[in-house]
Amino acid sequence: MRLAADTAMVMAAGLGKRMRPLTASQPKPLVRVAGRALIDHALDRMRDAGIARAVVNVHYLADALEAHVLAREAPRVTISDERDRLLETGGGMVKARTAGLLPDPFFCVNADSIWLDGPRNAFADLSAHWDAARMDALLLVVPHARARNFVGVGDFHMDPAGRLRRKQAGRIAPYIYTGIQLVSHRLLRDPPEGAFSTNLLWSRAIEEGRLYGTVFTGQWLEVGEPAHVAATEGHLAGG
């Protein structure tokens, strides 16, 4: 199917504190899982889905990460440089959009996202449900049963129309955010200055009824700490 966008931003500028000591001398996106750097797992899925261009933001140990991703042929990589100041997820997207690097809409993917596609790939899942008239962002979510290595209470509730709301205190939320989303420029309007989290923009979209989710048809694997590396390799080896 035709994808909703041909460009994806890859959020790769973080400090990777939870992955220490593996990130003491390398950025988290270069930590190897099953013989590949974490970021290459995401970029490979983009290439296979037909995404032509990736915008990768860099900050921590930026030279090593930049050299690694620019050596790729597909997708074609453009760097959004945050060496001078880490802008967090929301600020990073705003910087890239302001520089003219992001079309409307665009995919956004965390650099440490690893997933196994189902009947449709992750980007096709998002594209099939995208409606720019109703949505500021469409988040790819998975139920607990398809979230490997994840220990937690979940992130979102979703109504029958796909609108998302935050988990409630003391309750388990049925859906977990995969780190993959499709974003309209409308989500990024009137941003605060400097560094801020995408959560700020999502909260506004929730209030306006414009944050939506769609359930991923595959499996997602969290790689947030060193112990997850071996567990993820085991899952990948088993297909």
Secondary structure, 3 states (H helix, E strand, C coil): CCCCCCEEEEECCCCCHHHCCCCCCCCHHHCEECCEEHHHHHHHHHHHHCCCEEEEEECCCHHHHHHHHHCCCCCEEEEEECCCCCCHHHHHHHHHHHCCCCCCCEEEEECCCEEECCCCCHHHHHHHHCCCCCCCEEEEEEEHHHEECCCCCCCEEECCCCEEEECCCCCCCCEEEEEEEEECHHHHCCCCCCCCCHHHHHHHHHHCCCEEEEECCCEEECCCCCHHHHHHHHHHHCC
